[in-house]
Amino acid sequence: MSDASAVPADLSFEDALSRLETIVSRLESGQAPLEESITLYEEGARLKAHCEARLKAAQLRVDKIVVGADGTAKGLEPAEFN
């Protein structure tokens, strides 16, 4: 993959998702020639991975570790924002 085809690290989740939706629509229409379809699919795969990474990072920021009385981690629970 060349640098030109890489997803910018600062691309927002919303912008990446919007572009991904455009790609899916174009591919589903069946109107793209084969080479364009392959290029779109590759870009879509990169955008999907980018969106998944952004969601995982957001989840880690929201979740908090629950520690039991014995000091061991018992799991995660949603963070409270009060």
KACORCOR-V333768 format. One record per residue. N is the residue number from 1. RES is the residue in one letter. SS is DSSP state (hx for helix, st for strand, lp for the rest). BURIAL is + if it has 24 or more other ideal C-beta (glycine too) atoms within 12 Angstrom, else -. D_LAST is the distance of its C-alpha to the last C-alpha in Angstrom with 2 decimals. Layout:
BEGIN
n | res | ss | burial | d_last
N | RES | SS | BURIAL | D_LAST
N | RES | SS | BURIAL | D_LAST
END
This chain:
BEGIN
n | res | ss | burial | d_last
1 | M | lp | - | 43.94
2 | S | lp | - | 44.53
3 | D | hx | - | 42.02
4 | A | hx | - | 42.55
5 | S | hx | - | 41.30
6 | A | lp | - | 38.19
7 | V | lp | + | 34.77
8 | P | lp | - | 33.26
9 | A | lp | - | 30.40
10 | D | lp | - | 28.37
11 | L | lp | - | 28.94
12 | S | lp | - | 25.72
13 | F | hx | - | 24.96
14 | E | hx | - | 25.56
15 | D | hx | - | 28.87
16 | A | hx | + | 30.03
17 | L | hx | - | 29.33
18 | S | hx | - | 31.16
19 | R | hx | + | 34.12
20 | L | hx | + | 34.14
21 | E | hx | - | 34.34
22 | T | hx | - | 37.23
23 | I | hx | + | 38.99
24 | V | hx | - | 38.69
25 | S | hx | - | 40.05
26 | R | hx | - | 42.93
27 | L | hx | + | 43.79
28 | E | hx | - | 43.67
29 | S | hx | - | 45.99
30 | G | lp | - | 48.67
31 | Q | lp | - | 49.94
32 | A | lp | - | 49.20
33 | P | lp | - | 52.20
34 | L | hx | - | 52.03
35 | E | hx | - | 51.36
36 | E | hx | - | 48.58
37 | S | hx | - | 47.06
38 | I | hx | - | 47.10
39 | T | hx | - | 45.50
40 | L | hx | + | 42.82
41 | Y | hx | - | 42.17
42 | E | hx | - | 41.85
43 | E | hx | + | 39.40
44 | G | hx | + | 37.42
45 | A | hx | - | 37.28
46 | R | hx | + | 35.95
47 | L | hx | + | 33.30
48 | K | hx | - | 32.27
49 | A | hx | - | 31.92
50 | H | hx | + | 29.91
51 | C | hx | + | 27.48
52 | E | hx | - | 27.19
53 | A | hx | - | 26.51
54 | R | hx | + | 23.79
55 | L | hx | - | 22.10
56 | K | hx | - | 22.53
57 | A | hx | - | 21.02
58 | A | hx | - | 17.94
59 | Q | hx | - | 17.73
60 | L | hx | - | 18.12
61 | R | hx | - | 15.28
62 | V | hx | - | 12.90
63 | D | st | - | 14.59
64 | K | st | - | 14.50
65 | I | st | - | 17.56
66 | V | st | - | 17.84
67 | V | st | - | 20.38
68 | G | lp | - | 22.65
69 | A | lp | - | 24.21
70 | D | lp | - | 27.13
71 | G | lp | - | 25.12
72 | T | lp | - | 25.77
73 | A | st | - | 23.42
74 | K | st | - | 23.01
75 | G | st | - | 21.37
76 | L | st | - | 18.24
77 | E | st | - | 15.22
78 | P | st | - | 12.46
79 | A | lp | - | 9.62
80 | E | lp | - | 6.13
81 | F | lp | - | 3.81
82 | N | lp | - | 0.00
END
